Amino acid sequence: MQVVQAAGLGGVVRTAGERDVEVVAATRTLPVLAGLRELLPGGGLRRGATVAVHTSSVLLALLAAASGAGSWCAVVGLPGLSPVAAAEMGIALERLALVPHPGTEWTTIVAALLDGFDIVVAAPPGAIAPVVAGRLAARARQRGSVLMAAGSWAGADLTLAPVGKAWSGLGAGRGRLRGREITIQARGRGAAAAPREVTLRLPEITGVLPPVIKEAARNGAASGAASGAASGAASGAARSEAARDEAAGNKADLRRVG
């Protein structure tokens, strides 16, 4: 605990003996956003699992629903992570601990955080020996935490990696980048052995990580509404034009009578 206290997390991390075993046992799977459920066995993050994530956007999105539901999350070794970006992805900042510069005590800090946090994101400072990776994974299983590696991890239960991406927003020489579609593939062991894929849009103005099919439905509805509005406007314009013509005709008739 001395290392944890030196990192300023003494009032946050609990010892293994202080963990509420009943609460951990009652929530064996932590929730994730709807767009990510198809990638995970059981539709959520299984406690005790080790997940390797090869894209930072999805890594942050995996924390959103869990932190919103009351889980504590820690991120170790990602100095470039902005709290603003985390908040925009839906992460509850009051339940997020950041250790951007763990230094030479990286392994010790990650192990200590696994004792007291529900999800620990670990970005290795370099190549991690398989024996060290195995010890940390065993620690996660023992404590009922989720070890989420930022990048490759030997022996991971599940690996999430992008297999396709496309940007949207630019037209023929004009426009601005509005977002991108990214296809994520999940591969793993046991129940996750069969590859799974899902295509998501990043970012989304009205929410985080909606499936592309929902976006297409919204576009169709918007197109229908625009078409209806245009049709109504055209109809109104035609009626106004007809009224003007009728008024002009009436004036001409009055002049002839006079």
Backbone bond lengths (Angstrom), bond angles and torsions (degrees), N, CA, C in turn:
res aa  C-N    CA-C-N  psi(-1)  N-CA   C-N-CA  omega(-1)  CA-C   N-CA-C  phi
1 M - - - 1.457 - - 1.527 111.98 -
2 Q 1.317 118.95 -16.32 1.454 120.57 179.88 1.527 110.76 -62.71
3 V 1.323 116.78 -40.15 1.459 120.28 179.28 1.524 110.58 -65.12
4 V 1.321 117.02 -41.93 1.464 121.59 179.54 1.518 110.73 -64.24
5 Q 1.340 117.37 -42.46 1.455 120.74 178.77 1.516 111.19 -65.14
6 A 1.340 116.48 -36.00 1.456 120.09 177.54 1.521 111.40 -65.81
7 A 1.330 116.79 -28.03 1.467 121.03 178.51 1.518 112.36 -84.09
8 G 1.350 117.27 1.52 1.454 121.21 178.07 1.506 114.60 82.62
9 L 1.341 118.19 19.11 1.461 121.72 -177.64 1.515 112.56 -113.33
10 G 1.324 116.60 18.82 1.457 119.92 -176.40 1.515 113.79 -61.15
11 G 1.342 117.65 -33.59 1.453 119.97 -179.15 1.510 114.03 -87.46
12 V 1.334 116.68 0.49 1.460 120.80 -176.01 1.518 111.86 -109.82
13 V 1.340 117.14 -46.27 1.460 121.72 -176.16 1.518 110.72 -78.56
14 R 1.322 116.00 132.72 1.459 121.69 175.29 1.523 109.71 -99.11
15 T 1.303 116.17 154.00 1.465 119.13 174.30 1.517 108.39 -74.83
16 A 1.335 116.06 165.11 1.465 120.18 -178.47 1.526 111.00 -58.81
17 G 1.340 117.07 -34.65 1.459 120.32 -179.04 1.509 113.27 -72.21
18 E 1.350 116.70 -18.68 1.452 120.73 -178.45 1.516 113.29 -91.05
19 R 1.312 117.96 -10.15 1.469 120.37 179.94 1.525 110.12 -64.58
20 D 1.324 115.13 140.34 1.459 120.42 178.58 1.516 108.43 -81.07
21 V 1.319 117.06 98.15 1.457 122.18 -174.66 1.522 111.24 -62.31
22 E 1.333 117.12 -36.62 1.455 120.17 -178.12 1.526 111.10 -65.23
23 V 1.349 117.20 -40.37 1.466 120.66 179.76 1.514 110.05 -66.26
24 V 1.324 117.38 -43.64 1.459 121.33 179.96 1.522 110.49 -61.11
25 A 1.326 116.36 -44.05 1.459 120.25 -178.61 1.526 111.62 -66.18
26 A 1.340 116.51 -31.93 1.462 119.92 -177.68 1.522 112.76 -75.53
27 T 1.321 117.41 -20.18 1.470 120.97 -178.87 1.522 108.93 -124.54
28 R 1.314 116.40 72.29 1.455 120.26 -177.77 1.522 112.38 -71.51
29 T 1.331 117.33 -17.50 1.459 120.95 178.33 1.518 109.32 -126.28
30 L 1.330 116.82 126.89 1.457 121.40 178.80 1.526 109.39 -89.75
31 P 1.327 118.24 142.35 1.460 120.88 -175.96 1.521 112.91 -71.84
32 V 1.337 115.51 153.38 1.465 122.46 173.53 1.523 107.87 -131.99
33 L 1.323 116.35 167.99 1.457 120.70 178.49 1.526 110.58 -63.89
34 A 1.321 115.47 150.56 1.470 121.13 -174.97 1.524 112.54 -54.60
35 G 1.324 117.81 -38.12 1.457 120.19 -177.71 1.513 114.82 -67.72
36 L 1.343 116.98 -14.48 1.466 121.03 -177.74 1.527 113.40 -105.22
37 R 1.318 117.29 -7.43 1.472 119.81 -173.18 1.521 112.93 -62.62
38 E 1.324 117.33 -35.13 1.466 119.84 -177.60 1.527 112.46 -65.55
39 L 1.331 117.06 -19.37 1.464 120.23 -178.83 1.524 113.16 -81.66
40 L 1.316 117.09 -19.35 1.460 120.92 -170.34 1.521 112.34 -112.48
41 P 1.318 117.73 132.79 1.472 120.25 175.47 1.522 109.81 -58.42
42 G 1.310 116.39 128.67 1.454 119.72 -178.16 1.510 113.51 81.71
43 G 1.335 117.59 -0.66 1.454 120.88 177.24 1.511 115.74 74.15
44 G 1.343 117.91 17.48 1.463 120.61 179.66 1.520 111.23 -162.88
45 L 1.322 115.89 -177.75 1.461 122.37 179.13 1.526 109.05 -87.40
46 R 1.313 115.55 115.05 1.466 120.03 -178.66 1.522 110.10 -77.82
47 R 1.318 116.36 128.39 1.467 120.32 177.26 1.530 110.03 -59.85
48 G 1.319 115.20 139.25 1.455 120.72 -179.48 1.514 113.32 90.18
49 A 1.338 117.80 -5.38 1.461 121.15 -177.68 1.527 111.33 -87.73
50 T 1.327 114.61 157.03 1.460 122.13 173.32 1.520 107.86 -115.04
51 V 1.333 116.30 121.31 1.456 122.20 -175.97 1.521 109.34 -120.09
52 A 1.326 116.68 125.35 1.463 121.56 176.83 1.523 108.53 -99.74
53 V 1.338 116.56 125.59 1.465 121.98 -176.44 1.524 108.94 -120.67
54 H 1.340 115.91 126.98 1.464 120.81 -174.70 1.521 113.63 -103.79
55 T 1.319 118.50 16.35 1.462 121.32 174.81 1.513 109.03 -143.49
56 S 1.322 117.26 128.63 1.463 121.37 -173.19 1.523 112.83 -66.06
57 S 1.337 117.76 -34.14 1.467 120.20 -179.07 1.523 110.78 -62.24
58 V 1.329 117.17 -46.10 1.463 120.85 179.86 1.523 110.06 -69.90
59 L 1.316 117.17 -35.78 1.465 120.73 178.50 1.529 110.22 -57.96
60 L 1.338 116.85 -46.55 1.465 120.19 178.59 1.523 111.24 -67.79
61 A 1.342 116.20 -39.26 1.467 119.73 -179.32 1.525 111.47 -62.85
62 L 1.328 117.45 -30.82 1.463 120.59 179.50 1.535 112.07 -66.94
63 L 1.329 116.55 -20.75 1.469 119.77 -179.86 1.526 112.40 -87.86
64 A 1.333 117.40 -19.31 1.460 121.25 -169.24 1.526 113.17 -59.76
65 A 1.326 117.29 -58.62 1.465 120.19 -175.22 1.527 111.44 -65.37
66 A 1.330 117.12 -39.61 1.461 120.34 -178.52 1.521 111.19 -64.58
67 S 1.337 117.30 -45.93 1.466 119.66 180.00 1.517 110.55 -66.49
68 G 1.344 116.63 -36.34 1.457 119.69 177.52 1.515 112.85 -65.76
69 A 1.340 116.23 -26.55 1.468 120.78 -179.98 1.526 112.27 -88.97
70 G 1.342 117.00 1.32 1.456 119.73 175.48 1.517 116.07 112.76
71 S 1.336 118.44 -0.36 1.466 120.68 -179.82 1.531 110.18 -79.70
72 W 1.329 114.88 147.21 1.462 121.42 176.92 1.519 108.98 -93.93
73 C 1.328 115.80 136.95 1.463 121.67 -177.87 1.527 109.89 -126.91
74 A 1.314 115.65 145.98 1.460 121.32 176.79 1.523 108.96 -131.37
75 V 1.327 116.13 144.64 1.469 122.05 178.91 1.522 107.40 -125.49
76 V 1.322 116.17 122.31 1.462 121.76 -176.30 1.527 110.60 -117.40
77 G 1.325 116.20 126.71 1.463 120.48 172.22 1.507 115.95 84.90
78 L 1.335 118.49 23.14 1.465 121.78 176.62 1.529 108.81 -122.97
79 P 1.328 118.40 78.30 1.474 120.66 -177.39 1.522 113.50 -65.41
80 G 1.322 117.33 -20.85 1.457 120.18 -179.78 1.512 114.22 -82.33
81 L 1.327 118.08 -4.25 1.455 121.02 -178.33 1.529 110.10 -74.33
82 S 1.318 115.85 122.54 1.460 121.44 -179.75 1.527 109.90 -95.51
83 P 1.329 118.09 133.07 1.465 120.02 175.03 1.528 112.07 -58.40
84 V 1.330 116.58 -30.66 1.464 119.94 178.14 1.526 109.87 -64.15
85 A 1.340 116.38 -45.29 1.465 120.28 178.65 1.523 110.46 -63.22
86 A 1.330 116.37 -39.03 1.465 120.10 178.95 1.521 110.61 -62.91
87 A 1.329 116.40 -43.26 1.464 120.35 179.69 1.519 110.90 -65.09
88 E 1.334 117.47 -38.44 1.463 121.17 179.48 1.525 111.70 -65.06
89 M 1.323 117.13 -27.91 1.459 120.77 177.33 1.523 112.14 -83.08
90 G 1.328 116.85 -2.41 1.458 120.49 175.66 1.513 115.08 98.04
91 I 1.333 118.52 9.84 1.469 121.52 -179.50 1.529 109.87 -78.78
92 A 1.327 116.37 135.86 1.463 121.56 177.11 1.529 108.53 -77.82
93 L 1.324 116.57 107.60 1.466 120.65 -174.54 1.522 112.83 -64.66
94 E 1.338 116.91 -26.15 1.471 118.97 180.00 1.521 111.89 -70.26
95 R 1.334 117.63 -11.79 1.467 121.13 177.12 1.526 111.24 -120.22
96 L 1.335 115.66 28.03 1.463 121.14 179.68 1.520 109.82 -123.07
97 A 1.332 116.29 125.51 1.460 122.18 176.82 1.530 109.17 -111.67
98 L 1.324 116.74 133.12 1.464 121.83 -178.78 1.518 109.70 -114.99
99 V 1.330 115.96 130.37 1.465 122.45 173.17 1.529 105.87 -123.76
100 P 1.334 117.39 81.64 1.467 120.13 -172.18 1.523 114.62 -68.60
101 H 1.324 116.67 -31.72 1.473 120.06 -176.46 1.538 110.14 -127.56
102 P 1.335 117.50 80.27 1.472 120.02 -178.43 1.524 113.56 -72.93
103 G 1.320 117.38 -18.44 1.466 120.39 179.17 1.515 112.90 67.83
104 T 1.306 115.14 -146.86 1.468 120.33 -176.40 1.527 112.65 -73.94
105 E 1.334 117.03 -11.36 1.469 121.22 -178.44 1.530 112.08 -94.32
106 W 1.333 117.55 22.82 1.457 121.37 -175.64 1.532 111.95 -53.13
107 T 1.301 117.28 -50.77 1.464 121.04 -177.37 1.522 111.58 -62.15
108 T 1.322 116.63 -42.82 1.461 120.95 -178.68 1.526 111.35 -65.53
109 I 1.337 116.55 -40.72 1.465 120.80 -179.50 1.521 110.74 -66.31
110 V 1.340 116.89 -44.80 1.465 120.21 179.27 1.530 110.03 -60.69
111 A 1.314 116.90 -43.64 1.465 120.61 -179.96 1.521 111.29 -62.21
112 A 1.344 116.69 -41.37 1.470 120.37 -179.79 1.521 111.16 -67.29
113 L 1.334 116.88 -39.50 1.470 120.18 179.95 1.526 111.65 -67.31
114 L 1.321 117.28 -32.60 1.470 120.48 177.27 1.523 111.67 -62.83
115 D 1.332 116.87 -23.17 1.464 120.49 178.22 1.525 112.02 -71.00
116 G 1.342 117.53 -29.01 1.452 118.99 -171.26 1.511 117.07 -124.99
117 F 1.341 118.27 -10.11 1.457 121.08 -178.64 1.523 110.40 -108.77
118 D 1.330 115.53 152.96 1.463 120.52 179.13 1.525 111.63 -76.17
119 I 1.342 116.56 -40.33 1.468 121.48 178.82 1.517 108.52 -131.62
120 V 1.322 116.65 131.13 1.459 121.68 177.23 1.521 108.24 -123.14
121 V 1.331 115.91 115.87 1.462 121.83 175.15 1.520 107.44 -89.81
122 A 1.319 116.29 124.14 1.460 121.13 -176.10 1.522 110.39 -122.89
123 A 1.325 116.00 118.24 1.462 121.79 175.68 1.524 107.84 -104.27
124 P 1.325 118.22 104.44 1.468 120.75 -176.99 1.520 111.63 -61.05
125 P 1.330 117.50 141.55 1.468 120.58 178.22 1.518 113.01 -73.27
126 G 1.309 116.81 -9.43 1.459 122.74 -179.29 1.513 108.91 -177.14
127 A 1.324 115.74 -158.56 1.463 119.39 178.63 1.531 109.99 -65.87
128 I 1.330 115.54 133.12 1.457 121.40 179.00 1.521 109.30 -106.03
129 A 1.324 115.78 127.84 1.460 120.13 179.16 1.523 110.03 -62.08
130 P 1.332 117.67 139.15 1.473 120.60 179.73 1.521 113.14 -52.35
131 V 1.346 117.89 -35.23 1.459 120.06 -178.83 1.531 110.42 -66.77
132 V 1.342 117.44 -36.68 1.469 121.12 177.83 1.517 110.03 -69.78
133 A 1.337 116.54 -43.56 1.466 120.80 177.94 1.524 110.49 -59.57
134 G 1.340 116.33 -40.08 1.453 120.62 179.60 1.520 112.20 -65.99
135 R 1.328 116.80 -38.72 1.468 120.23 -179.74 1.526 111.10 -66.64
136 L 1.313 116.73 -41.63 1.463 119.98 179.78 1.533 110.87 -68.31
137 A 1.326 116.77 -39.34 1.467 120.17 177.10 1.522 110.50 -63.27
138 A 1.334 116.22 -40.23 1.469 120.22 177.94 1.526 110.69 -65.20
139 R 1.318 116.30 -35.50 1.469 120.73 177.94 1.525 110.15 -64.04
140 A 1.339 116.00 -42.43 1.470 120.14 178.81 1.523 110.74 -62.06
141 R 1.332 117.09 -42.62 1.469 120.60 178.90 1.520 110.80 -63.33
142 Q 1.315 115.35 -40.70 1.453 121.24 -177.01 1.524 111.93 -67.12
143 R 1.328 116.02 -39.37 1.468 120.98 -175.69 1.523 113.75 -92.58
144 G 1.334 118.07 -9.05 1.450 119.96 -179.09 1.506 113.99 76.31
145 S 1.340 116.67 26.86 1.464 121.78 177.64 1.524 109.62 -101.75
146 V 1.332 116.03 167.08 1.461 121.42 173.86 1.519 107.83 -105.74
147 L 1.321 116.94 121.46 1.456 122.42 175.54 1.516 107.63 -95.04
148 M 1.330 116.77 116.39 1.453 121.67 -177.10 1.527 108.71 -115.11
149 A 1.320 115.69 109.63 1.460 120.60 -177.52 1.524 110.84 -88.32
150 A 1.320 116.22 134.94 1.459 121.51 175.64 1.524 107.82 -87.86
151 G 1.317 116.29 88.03 1.458 121.19 -176.37 1.521 111.34 119.00
152 S 1.311 116.30 -161.98 1.469 121.20 -177.05 1.529 111.19 -69.40
153 W 1.337 114.77 147.95 1.468 120.33 178.85 1.526 108.11 -149.99
154 A 1.324 116.01 120.40 1.456 120.55 -179.01 1.524 111.15 -63.23
155 G 1.339 116.08 126.88 1.450 120.55 176.80 1.512 115.18 79.50
156 A 1.349 118.19 17.69 1.468 120.63 179.75 1.526 110.69 -62.43
157 D 1.330 116.65 142.90 1.461 120.57 177.13 1.520 111.49 -69.67
158 L 1.344 115.89 -31.51 1.459 121.13 -177.55 1.520 108.88 -147.98
159 T 1.328 115.55 139.02 1.463 121.38 177.48 1.527 109.31 -123.65
160 L 1.334 115.91 127.05 1.457 121.97 177.86 1.523 108.28 -111.53
161 A 1.330 116.56 124.01 1.464 120.54 -176.93 1.517 109.89 -142.33
162 P 1.342 118.04 144.83 1.465 120.82 177.06 1.525 110.44 -73.92
163 V 1.336 116.22 137.28 1.469 120.75 177.93 1.522 111.56 -120.57
164 G 1.314 117.24 -0.08 1.458 120.90 178.16 1.505 110.30 -173.19
165 K 1.341 116.63 145.20 1.455 120.39 178.58 1.523 109.96 -153.62
166 A 1.318 116.07 151.65 1.462 121.61 179.79 1.522 108.33 -150.75
167 W 1.356 116.01 136.89 1.454 121.30 179.14 1.520 110.18 -90.52
168 S 1.329 116.67 153.02 1.464 121.52 178.12 1.523 109.40 -134.10
169 G 1.350 115.79 157.20 1.460 120.93 177.28 1.506 113.80 121.06
170 L 1.337 117.35 -28.10 1.466 120.47 -179.01 1.517 110.70 -87.04
171 G 1.344 115.28 136.39 1.456 120.47 175.33 1.519 110.23 -100.78
172 A 1.325 116.93 -151.30 1.472 121.71 179.34 1.527 109.01 -82.05
173 G 1.326 115.07 84.16 1.461 119.74 178.12 1.513 114.80 83.48
174 R 1.320 117.97 9.23 1.454 120.19 -179.91 1.528 109.21 -148.74
175 G 1.350 115.34 173.13 1.456 119.94 177.68 1.517 112.77 103.38
176 R 1.320 115.58 179.69 1.458 122.52 179.57 1.521 109.10 -133.83
177 L 1.318 116.05 150.35 1.457 120.31 176.60 1.525 109.11 -66.44
178 R 1.329 116.83 122.44 1.445 122.01 -177.84 1.520 113.24 -106.20
179 G 1.322 117.53 -19.77 1.458 119.91 -179.23 1.517 109.88 169.03
180 R 1.300 116.13 -175.03 1.456 120.71 178.75 1.513 110.38 -146.16
181 E 1.292 114.16 150.07 1.458 120.58 172.94 1.523 107.42 -97.65
182 I 1.307 116.10 132.46 1.454 120.62 -178.44 1.521 109.17 -130.64
183 T 1.312 115.35 132.04 1.467 121.28 178.05 1.524 108.69 -101.06
184 I 1.323 115.73 121.69 1.461 122.13 -177.90 1.520 109.15 -107.35
185 Q 1.316 115.83 133.82 1.466 121.10 176.26 1.520 109.93 -112.23
186 A 1.325 115.72 137.42 1.465 121.86 178.11 1.522 109.49 -112.50
187 R 1.305 116.42 128.86 1.462 122.85 175.06 1.521 108.44 -133.12
188 G 1.316 115.66 144.84 1.449 117.54 -179.67 1.508 113.23 -164.68
189 R 1.318 114.48 -152.54 1.454 121.11 -178.25 1.515 109.61 -119.17
190 G 1.303 116.49 162.89 1.456 121.26 177.29 1.513 112.29 60.97
191 A 1.340 116.58 -122.32 1.461 121.65 -178.70 1.516 112.49 -65.41
192 A 1.340 117.50 -17.76 1.465 121.41 -178.52 1.524 112.41 -101.21
193 A 1.341 117.49 15.04 1.466 120.35 -175.67 1.525 112.20 -65.39
194 A 1.324 117.97 -36.57 1.465 121.11 -179.93 1.524 109.32 -75.66
195 P 1.347 117.81 126.80 1.475 120.32 179.92 1.520 111.72 -60.66
196 R 1.309 115.28 141.09 1.459 121.29 175.89 1.518 108.19 -128.40
197 E 1.333 116.48 146.46 1.456 121.17 179.32 1.517 110.39 -133.95
198 V 1.329 115.48 147.15 1.456 121.32 174.29 1.528 107.16 -146.19
199 T 1.329 116.47 142.00 1.462 122.23 178.79 1.516 109.11 -107.29
200 L 1.332 115.84 128.67 1.454 122.55 -176.06 1.510 110.38 -126.40
201 R 1.337 115.88 160.79 1.463 121.02 176.03 1.521 109.01 -110.39
202 L 1.319 115.86 130.47 1.457 122.73 179.25 1.531 109.81 -128.26
203 P 1.349 120.19 135.75 1.461 123.77 -16.43 1.515 109.51 -84.03
204 E 1.325 116.35 176.96 1.458 121.39 178.26 1.514 108.18 -123.30
205 I 1.339 117.71 129.59 1.450 121.34 -175.00 1.523 111.34 -65.51
206 T 1.330 117.39 -38.96 1.459 120.40 -174.08 1.519 113.64 -98.42
207 G 1.317 118.87 9.18 1.458 119.85 -179.65 1.512 110.00 170.98
208 V 1.314 116.63 -178.15 1.460 121.21 -176.13 1.521 110.66 -109.27
209 L 1.311 115.47 126.86 1.456 123.01 171.09 1.524 115.46 55.00
210 P 1.333 119.36 56.46 1.470 118.43 175.20 1.514 110.07 -79.05
211 P 1.335 118.85 147.62 1.463 119.79 173.47 1.514 110.06 -60.75
212 V 1.327 117.00 147.96 1.456 121.70 -177.60 1.512 111.72 -59.60
213 I 1.344 117.79 -33.40 1.462 121.09 -177.62 1.525 110.91 -60.38
214 K 1.329 117.19 -34.68 1.452 119.89 177.95 1.519 110.44 -69.23
215 E 1.317 116.14 -38.22 1.459 119.98 178.21 1.517 110.36 -62.86
216 A 1.344 116.52 -40.68 1.455 120.66 179.51 1.519 110.40 -63.17
217 A 1.330 116.64 -39.56 1.459 119.91 179.21 1.520 110.56 -64.54
218 R 1.335 116.17 -40.11 1.457 119.13 178.63 1.515 110.78 -65.20
219 N 1.340 116.46 -39.94 1.459 119.40 178.67 1.517 110.99 -62.49
220 G 1.355 116.32 -38.68 1.455 119.96 179.29 1.518 110.81 -64.89
221 A 1.328 116.24 -41.26 1.454 119.98 179.24 1.518 110.77 -65.93
222 A 1.343 116.03 -41.02 1.460 120.05 179.25 1.518 110.80 -64.86
223 S 1.357 115.72 -39.57 1.457 119.86 179.02 1.519 110.64 -63.66
224 G 1.348 116.06 -41.29 1.461 119.89 178.59 1.511 111.42 -64.07
225 A 1.350 116.25 -40.85 1.454 119.95 179.63 1.523 110.60 -65.70
226 A 1.341 117.05 -41.22 1.463 121.17 179.40 1.510 110.89 -64.94
227 S 1.348 115.08 -40.61 1.462 119.46 179.47 1.519 110.80 -64.22
228 G 1.350 115.47 -41.77 1.457 119.36 178.86 1.509 111.50 -64.11
229 A 1.342 116.06 -41.08 1.458 119.96 179.77 1.519 110.97 -64.71
230 A 1.352 116.24 -41.43 1.457 120.40 179.96 1.516 110.51 -65.17
231 S 1.343 115.29 -40.61 1.464 119.64 179.40 1.522 110.93 -64.46
232 G 1.350 115.70 -40.97 1.453 119.40 179.23 1.512 111.78 -65.21
233 A 1.345 115.72 -39.88 1.458 119.96 179.38 1.516 111.11 -64.44
234 A 1.344 115.86 -42.34 1.456 120.03 179.68 1.514 111.16 -64.03
235 S 1.334 116.02 -40.55 1.454 120.52 179.29 1.523 110.73 -64.56
236 G 1.345 116.10 -41.40 1.450 119.77 178.60 1.515 111.97 -64.48
237 A 1.338 115.62 -39.65 1.460 119.94 179.14 1.523 110.72 -64.40
238 A 1.336 115.54 -39.47 1.467 119.20 179.92 1.527 110.76 -65.30
239 R 1.344 117.30 -40.16 1.462 119.88 178.63 1.518 111.16 -65.01
240 S 1.333 116.83 -40.16 1.463 120.12 178.63 1.519 111.43 -62.99
241 E 1.344 115.92 -41.87 1.461 120.65 179.03 1.519 110.57 -62.55
242 A 1.337 116.51 -41.36 1.462 120.30 179.60 1.523 110.62 -65.08
243 A 1.314 118.47 -38.90 1.463 121.98 179.23 1.513 110.84 -64.38
244 R 1.355 115.99 -41.26 1.463 119.19 178.41 1.521 111.26 -63.49
245 D 1.331 116.58 -42.19 1.471 120.04 179.31 1.521 110.57 -62.56
246 E 1.337 116.26 -41.93 1.465 119.51 -179.55 1.518 111.03 -64.75
247 A 1.314 118.06 -40.50 1.460 121.61 178.77 1.518 110.98 -63.91
248 A 1.342 116.81 -42.06 1.463 120.47 178.94 1.514 110.63 -62.79
249 G 1.342 116.61 -39.42 1.465 120.41 179.09 1.511 111.05 -65.23
250 N 1.311 118.45 -40.29 1.458 121.71 179.20 1.518 111.59 -63.20
251 K 1.352 117.06 -40.33 1.461 120.51 178.33 1.515 111.21 -63.51
252 A 1.324 116.69 -39.75 1.466 120.35 179.72 1.507 110.42 -65.14
253 D 1.322 117.98 -38.45 1.454 121.21 179.23 1.524 110.74 -65.45
254 L 1.328 118.19 -39.61 1.457 121.75 179.54 1.519 111.42 -64.61
255 R 1.374 116.69 -38.51 1.451 119.94 178.30 1.513 110.66 -63.86
256 R 1.329 117.46 -41.21 1.470 120.33 -178.41 1.531 110.47 -66.89
257 V 1.325 117.76 -39.36 1.469 121.14 178.97 1.512 111.13 -65.64
258 G 1.337 116.13 -40.75 1.453 119.70 -180.00 1.522 110.78 -66.01
